[in-house]
């Protein structure tokens, strides 16, 4: 039975053929852990809860996990709540990359709530790529929240992608604190349609000397979709560098709002931001139309690039 | 045979004439140049011919193969085979070079992408998967834009300042791509104020303050342009027509 569910989840994210079960992975459906595999140096301790799963993920000191760790969070039932509580510890000098897929193929009324506490140790490396696969009905509410602390020299990158299917409601809140010489790179790419509601809040506090952060948010909204982006970068130590990049393309009656906050509390720190919101750039559009694309085709291609 | 005819075209912005009764013919398979000092109206002429949205309110007419294209918008004109290479090509965040070129080629396969990249002197393996964004230099973007034009197999190509922002090696590649377009039977219209680019044309028009001052074989127009227009002696002159005539020009 669990093999069938694993297959159904993997099919919903087009991974059923290419998925190598020898790679480290965890596959979850609703509140059940269907499959998992670890490799040396990687500890995964899942615990089933009445409405989700709590999991402790740990990479031991100095261990470098060569293969990406696959996390599949599925919610095959059409309704219900799935809570994912993650406690992640990447110990000093360790390295790991996660590829997370969240899939809700049959959703009629699904709430996916994730709460993550992430600690990345001294000179450790941690990357987390999260791709969402939603149905076309848009009846999913996704609320991922993460609190991240980077120790001295740590490197952290996260990328959130929701391009296929309807968003429904999404409310992302990722907050990172960067100690000396650490770096954080946080990206979100989302395409909203019909009456989707998108809220993204990404923040980084650069409190350690020479720490760095880049917050990138690329959103496209069409029909009556609404997007609100809050990016916040605060630099309090010397030689910190930060950049906020927010680009939102709107079509039809879509509404986009960007609230970039950059705050510098040390004369030797430097933070920049750029935001562009509105229709697609006219020169980009005209160039493609001068190659024979219709306006709609050109807009689609420009958005495809922006969200790629 | 004229592939494109500009007939008594005038265009103004905020009551200021930018193009002033221009009449010109561009011949099938020729490399034409439109030359003139900064502010002469050269780029505006290209924008008017391409039908860019802010340049549609001109008077006069534009005929392509004898038919008016005045009512066609940009993509309608492009589908006839008319295209434009911008002086400063657009950047596209995230859009891959191969997708950009494929779109211009009508979504042909990778071999076509590689063919045109090679024609502009860019190694396909190095450029195919790169994003057409600020990580590429202006010269690289210029060559990629030209590659997209080659992929389109156009009938009439307007290239606005094809040598601006490119190094010596790149400009030679651009010149050879222009020769390739001519060999394929396309008409090329070079917008320039550079004698080096002008020399690549078979026939040239000299415009100044939106008026046609001279036309003919390139060597003749180049002589006039090099001798009398660099620097422009009558810029800001109250009566430009009189000033041009005084310099030996023939305002048409």
Interface residues (C-beta under 8 A of the other chain):
Chain A: X218 X247 X281 X282 X283 X284 X286 X287 X288 X289 X290 X291 X292 X293 X294 X295 X297 X298 X301 X302 X304 X305 X306 X307 X308
Chain B: X50 X52 X53 X73 X74 X75 X77 X78 X79 X82 X83 X84 X86 X89 X90 X91 X92 X93 X94 X95 X96 X99 X100 X103 X104 X106 X131 X132 X145 X148 X149 X152
